[in-house]
Amino acid sequence: MNSRQLTKLSIPPDCVKPAIAAIQSVRQSGDTRGRNLKTLFKSVLEDPNAFVTDSCLGALARAIIEDRDFVPARPIS
């Protein structure tokens, strides 16, 4: 899966690198493949708090939470 495919799955742009690392980790563990991976990512996007402690998806979940909770600074007027 490449960054464009991840963006189509609604992975925030700042979370693409952790998502790619999660894909590599999940594939190395042999837990899931292809379509199951897409379903798994959708689950992480829906409820990232449930995956924070996961060994493969924890970094992605934390990145999604950080991106979701980010509040940009107000510009100086």
C-alpha positions in Angstrom: 0.0 0.0 0.0 1.4 3.4 -0.9 0.8 6.9 0.5 -1.9 7.7 -2.1 -3.9 4.6 -1.2 -3.6 5.4 2.5 -4.8 8.9 1.9 -7.8 7.4 0.0 -8.5 5.4 3.2 -8.7 8.7 5.1 -5.3 8.3 6.8 -4.3 11.9 7.6 -1.2 13.1 5.6 0.8 13.5 8.8 0.1 9.9 9.7 1.2 8.2 6.5 4.7 7.3 7.7 3.4 5.6 10.9 0.8 3.9 8.7 3.5 2.5 6.4 5.5 1.3 9.5 2.3 -0.3 10.8 1.8 -2.1 7.5 5.3 -3.5 7.6 4.9 -4.6 11.2 1.5 -6.3 10.6 2.9 -8.1 7.5 6.0 -9.3 9.4 3.8 -10.7 12.2 1.7 -12.5 9.5 -1.6 -11.5 11.1 -3.4 -10.1 8.2 -3.2 -9.2 4.5 -4.7 -7.0 1.7 -8.4 -6.3 2.3 -8.2 -7.3 6.0 -5.5 -4.6 6.4 -7.8 -2.0 5.0 -10.6 -3.1 7.4 -8.1 -3.0 10.2 -7.0 0.6 9.3 -10.6 1.7 9.2 -11.1 0.3 12.7 -8.0 2.2 13.9 -9.4 5.4 12.3 -12.8 4.9 14.0 -11.5 4.3 17.5 -7.7 4.9 17.7 -7.9 4.8 21.6 -8.6 1.0 21.3 -5.3 0.4 19.5 -2.9 2.6 21.5 -1.3 -0.4 23.3 -1.2 -2.6 20.2 2.3 -3.7 19.3 1.8 -3.2 15.5 -0.7 -0.4 15.3 0.0 1.6 18.5 2.2 4.2 16.8 -0.3 4.8 14.1 -3.1 5.1 16.7 -1.1 7.6 18.7 -0.3 9.6 15.5 -4.0 9.7 14.6 -5.0 10.9 18.1 -2.3 13.5 18.0 -3.5 14.7 14.5 -7.1 14.7 15.6 -6.4 16.7 18.8 -4.0 19.2 17.1 -5.2 22.8 17.4 -3.3 25.3 15.2 -2.0 28.4 16.8 -3.9 31.6 16.2 -2.1 33.9 13.8 -0.7 37.1 15.4 -2.7 40.1 14.3 
